[in-house]
């Protein structure tokens, strides 16, 4: 059996590659500090866990979900959360669709709309699911460089008109993974104008809307006039509520697209386990102090790591959002590839971080460090990295 040709276009899988390096280092006896994968290490809030436990004890929740669209109360909770947070009004019957994590939803949206060799505009570096899902669906990613000089925002005017005319979808994500960049006022309005001009559909991944460290307000793409006509937005409970393994995400926006995505998903899955849906409702409608506490913990971790590595000679920016630090390779190692640097770092220090190339071909020369360990472990990581700097 031969894999489909499009599968050969997939890059080396980032996280399995890092995991293999970690296992090898563990077998060699190293104490591992894993800052490679953005896997929240803090516990899910008690009221969310209690809701899950109560729902699990009700055996009527254990069967297949009757609809891929999941429970109406969950969709209502998602719509109400958006109304309170962004003042965006959504119809829970037509414009909201729970997904098994936003990663699944992004991939199935690509499957729903891309024909072979359709072009998708993807600002990069970016979250790997943004281009991997496109490739698996048979589409062709066209990468738009995100650079520090433009605050990691794509230059829409620099996109060749021939490419823009052929493009079917544009994928954006702000707050941005891996750079931590925030969207600037007026940018989404430019995106809507650009998308209308070239008949492009916009997909915005808003997974990190709550992980922000300054007073800047994070907007929803759907706030912009006309955005719902040409776009959808994905959100997730994974980072906001420390529910990564629970797999609760949602797509919102254009009703026609939501309907098509739900139809495709109905051929593939049965929706989210109902007890987890109940927990999702508790997360969205319950006390939100757990979110604020999580952000403050990440703020402290960010400051420990960035200031510690700067003191040891590794220059890097302080991220305004997300729980990632996007850093150029240390000057001493700037001639290495990011993967070689990460491999060397793991072998010598036991500290696992991610190579920039894992976030698309325009990520070379950088690494991403995830703030997913307590401050004391981050201090230890800084000490170890300092020894090779």
C-alpha positions in Angstrom: 0.0 0.0 0.0 1.3 3.4 -0.9 0.3 6.6 0.9 -1.7 9.2 -1.1 0.7 11.5 -3.0 -0.5 14.5 -1.0 0.7 12.9 2.2 4.3 12.9 0.9 4.0 16.7 0.9 3.6 16.9 4.7 6.6 18.1 6.6 8.3 16.1 9.3 5.8 16.0 12.2 7.0 18.5 14.8 5.6 17.1 18.1 6.3 13.4 17.5 9.8 14.3 16.5 10.3 16.3 19.7 8.8 13.4 21.7 11.3 10.9 20.1 14.2 13.2 21.1 12.8 13.5 24.6 12.5 9.8 25.1 16.0 9.3 23.8 17.3 11.8 26.3 15.3 10.3 29.2 16.8 6.9 28.4 20.3 8.5 28.6 19.4 9.5 32.1 18.7 13.2 31.7 16.2 15.0 33.8 13.8 16.4 31.2 12.2 19.9 31.3 9.7 19.8 28.5 8.9 23.2 27.1 8.4 22.0 23.6 4.6 21.3 23.3 2.0 23.9 24.3 0.4 21.4 26.8 -1.1 23.3 29.8 0.3 21.9 33.0 -2.2 23.5 35.4 -5.3 21.6 36.6 -8.7 22.3 35.2 -10.8 24.3 37.7 -12.8 22.4 40.3 -16.2 23.5 39.2 -15.5 22.2 35.7 -14.2 18.8 37.0 -17.3 18.6 39.3 -19.6 19.1 36.3 -17.8 16.3 34.4 -18.0 14.0 37.4 -21.8 14.6 37.8 -22.4 14.1 34.1 -20.4 10.9 34.0 -22.5 9.4 36.7 -25.5 9.8 34.6 -25.3 6.8 32.3 -27.7 8.3 29.8 -24.7 10.5 28.7 -22.6 7.5 27.7 -24.1 6.8 24.3 -23.4 8.3 20.9 -24.3 11.9 20.6 -27.5 12.2 18.6 -26.2 15.1 16.5 -22.8 16.3 15.3 -24.0 19.8 16.3 -24.0 18.5 19.9 -26.3 19.9 22.7 -28.1 23.2 22.1 -27.3 24.3 25.7 -23.6 24.0 24.8 -24.1 26.1 21.6 -26.1 28.6 23.6 -23.3 28.9 26.2 -20.7 29.4 23.4 -22.9 32.1 21.8 -23.6 33.8 25.1 -19.8 33.8 26.0 -19.1 35.5 22.6 -21.8 38.1 23.2 -20.4 38.9 26.6 -16.8 38.9 25.6 -16.9 40.5 22.1 -20.4 41.8 21.7 -20.9 39.5 18.7 -24.4 38.1 18.3 -24.5 34.5 17.0 -27.4 32.2 16.3 -26.7 29.0 18.3 -28.9 27.1 15.8 -27.1 28.1 12.6 -23.9 29.9 13.4 -22.2 27.8 16.2 -20.7 24.4 15.8 -18.9 22.5 18.6 -15.8 20.6 17.4 -13.5 18.0 18.9 -10.9 20.6 19.6 -10.3 23.5 17.1 -7.5 21.4 15.4 -10.1 18.9 14.3 -12.4 21.6 13.1 -9.7 23.4 11.1 -8.7 20.1 9.4 -12.3 19.2 8.5 -13.0 22.7 7.2 -10.1 22.2 4.8 -11.6 18.9 3.8 -15.0 20.5 3.3 -13.9 23.3 0.9 -10.6 22.5 -0.8 -10.3 20.8 -4.1 -7.0 19.4 -5.3 -4.4 22.2 -5.6 -6.6 24.9 -4.3 -4.4 27.7 -2.8 -4.6 28.8 0.8 -2.9 31.9 2.1 -1.2 31.2 5.4 0.9 33.8 7.2 3.9 32.0 8.7 5.4 31.1 11.0 2.1 29.6 12.2 0.5 26.7 14.2 1.3 23.5 12.2 -2.4 22.5 12.0 -3.0 25.5 9.8 -0.9 24.1 6.9 -1.0 20.4 7.7 -4.8 20.3 7.4 -4.6 22.1 4.1 -2.0 19.6 2.7 -4.0 16.6 3.9 -7.0 18.0 2.1 -5.0 18.3 -1.1 -4.6 22.1 -1.0 -1.5 24.1 -1.5 -0.3 26.5 1.2 1.1 29.8 0.0 3.1 31.2 2.9 3.2 35.0 3.7 6.1 36.0 5.8 5.5 37.4 9.2 8.5 39.5 10.3 9.3 41.4 13.5 9.6 44.7 11.6 5.8 44.5 10.8 4.9 43.3 14.3 4.3 39.9 12.8 1.3 41.1 10.7 1.1 40.0 7.1 1.6 42.6 4.4 -1.6 42.1 2.3 -0.4 44.6 -0.3 2.7 42.5 -1.0 0.6 39.4 -2.0 0.9 39.0 -5.8 -2.5 39.7 -7.4 -2.2 36.5 -9.5 -1.9 34.4 -6.3 -4.7 36.4 -4.5 -7.0 35.8 -7.4 -6.4 32.0 -7.3 -6.6 31.7 -3.5 -9.7 30.2 -1.9 -9.0 30.6 1.8 -6.8 32.7 4.1 -6.0 31.5 7.6 -5.1 34.0 10.3 -4.5 33.6 14.1 -4.2 36.5 16.6 -3.0 36.3 19.3 -0.4 34.5 17.3 1.1 31.2 17.9 4.1 31.0 17.9 5.1 34.7 17.9 2.8 36.0 20.6 1.9 39.0 18.4 -1.4 40.9 18.8 -3.5 42.2 16.0 -3.3 46.0 15.4 -6.4 48.2 15.2 -7.8 48.4 11.7 -6.0 45.2 10.4 -9.1 43.1 10.4 -11.0 45.8 8.4 -8.1 45.5 5.8 -8.6 41.7 5.8 -12.3 42.0 5.1 -11.7 44.5 2.2 -8.9 42.2 0.8 -11.1 39.1 1.0 -14.0 40.8 -0.7 -11.8 42.1 -3.5 -10.4 38.7 -4.3 -13.3 36.5 -3.3 -11.4 34.8 -0.5 -12.9 33.1 2.6 -11.2 33.9 5.9 -10.6 31.5 8.8 -9.5 33.0 12.0 -8.1 30.9 14.9 -8.7 32.7 18.2 -7.5 30.0 20.6 -5.5 32.4 22.8 -7.9 35.3 23.2 -7.7 35.2 27.0 -3.9 34.7 27.4 -2.9 38.4 27.2 -0.5 40.2 29.5 -1.1 43.9 28.9 -4.2 46.1 28.8 -4.7 45.6 25.0 -8.1 44.3 24.1 -8.1 41.2 21.9 -10.8 41.5 19.2 -12.8 38.8 17.5 -12.6 38.8 13.7 -16.4 38.5 13.7 -16.7 41.9 15.3 -15.9 43.6 12.0 -18.7 44.6 9.8 -19.1 42.1 7.0 -16.8 39.5 8.5 -19.6 37.0 9.1 -20.4 37.1 5.4 -16.9 36.0 4.4 -15.5 34.2 7.4 -15.6 31.9 10.4 -13.7 31.9 13.6 -12.5 29.0 15.7 -12.1 29.0 19.5 -11.2 26.4 22.0 -11.4 25.7 25.7 -8.0 24.1 25.8 -5.8 27.0 26.8 -8.4 29.3 28.4 -9.6 26.7 30.9 -6.7 24.3 31.0 -8.8 21.7 29.1 -6.4 20.6 26.4 -7.0 16.9 26.6 -10.8 17.3 26.9 -11.1 18.4 23.2 -13.7 21.1 23.2 -13.5 23.6 20.4 -16.0 25.5 18.3 -16.5 27.2 14.9 -18.6 30.3 14.6 -19.7 32.6 11.9 -21.0 32.2 8.4 -24.1 29.9 8.6 -23.7 28.3 5.2 -20.1 27.3 6.1 -21.1 26.0 9.5 -23.8 23.9 8.0 -21.4 22.4 5.4 -18.8 21.7 8.1 -21.4 20.0 10.3 -22.5 17.8 7.4 -19.0 16.7 6.6 -18.4 16.0 10.3 -21.5 13.9 10.4 -19.9 11.4 8.1 -16.8 11.1 10.3 -17.6 11.6 14.0 -20.4 11.6 16.6 -19.5 14.8 18.2 -18.2 15.4 21.7 -18.8 13.0 24.6 -21.9 14.4 26.3 -20.4 14.5 29.8 -17.5 16.7 28.4 -20.2 18.9 26.8 -21.7 19.4 30.2 -18.2 20.4 31.6 -17.8 22.8 28.7 -21.1 24.5 29.6 -19.8 24.8 33.2 -16.5 26.4 32.0 -18.2 29.0 29.8 -21.0 29.9 32.2 -19.3 29.4 35.6 -16.8 31.6 37.6 -14.1 33.1 35.4 -11.6 33.9 38.1 -9.8 30.6 37.2 -8.9 32.2 33.8 -7.4 35.4 35.4 -5.4 33.2 37.8 -4.0 31.2 34.9 -3.0 34.3 33.1 -1.1 35.7 36.1 0.8 32.4 36.5 1.9 32.6 32.9 2.9 36.2 33.3 5.2 35.3 36.2 6.6 32.4 34.2 7.2 34.6 31.2 9.1 37.1 33.2 11.3 34.5 34.9 12.3 32.8 31.6 12.8 35.9 29.5 14.7 38.0 32.1 16.8 34.9 33.0 17.9 34.1 29.5 18.5 37.8 28.7 20.9 38.0 31.7 22.8 35.1 30.2 23.1 36.7 26.8 20.2 35.4 24.8 18.3 38.3 23.4 14.6 37.9 22.8 11.4 39.9 22.9 8.9 39.7 25.8 5.6 38.3 24.4 2.4 40.3 24.9 0.2 37.2 24.7 0.0 33.4 24.5 2.3 31.3 26.7 5.1 31.1 24.2 8.4 32.9 23.7 9.5 33.2 20.1 13.2 33.7 20.1 16.0 33.9 17.5 18.7 31.4 17.8 21.4 32.5 20.3 24.2 34.4 18.5 26.7 31.7 19.3 24.6 29.1 17.5 23.1 31.3 14.8 24.8 29.2 12.0 22.9 26.1 13.0 19.5 25.1 11.8 16.8 25.4 14.5 16.3 21.6 14.5 20.0 21.0 15.1 20.1 23.6 17.9 17.1 22.0 19.6 18.6 18.5 19.3 21.8 19.7 20.8 20.0 21.5 23.6 18.1 18.4 24.5 21.2 16.2 24.5 23.3 18.6 26.6 20.7 20.1 29.0 17.5 17.9 28.9 15.5 21.1 28.1 13.0 20.5 25.2 12.0 23.4 23.1 10.5 23.6 19.5 12.5 24.4 16.4 11.1 27.2 14.3 10.9 25.1 11.2 8.1 23.2 12.8 5.9 26.3 12.3 6.4 26.4 8.5 9.5 27.0 6.3 9.6 30.7 7.3 10.2 29.8 10.9 13.9 28.9 10.4 16.3 30.7 12.6 13.9 30.8 15.6 12.7 28.5 18.4 9.6 28.5 20.4 9.7 28.0 24.2 6.4 27.0 25.9 5.8 28.3 29.5 4.3 25.0 30.6 6.4 24.3 33.8 6.4 25.9 37.2 8.7 28.8 37.9 11.3 26.8 39.7 11.6 24.4 36.8 11.9 27.4 34.4 14.7 28.8 36.6 16.4 25.4 36.3 15.9 25.4 32.6 17.5 28.9 32.4 20.4 27.8 34.5 21.1 24.8 32.2 20.7 26.8 29.0 23.0 29.4 30.5 25.8 26.8 30.7 25.9 26.4 26.9 25.5 30.1 26.1 
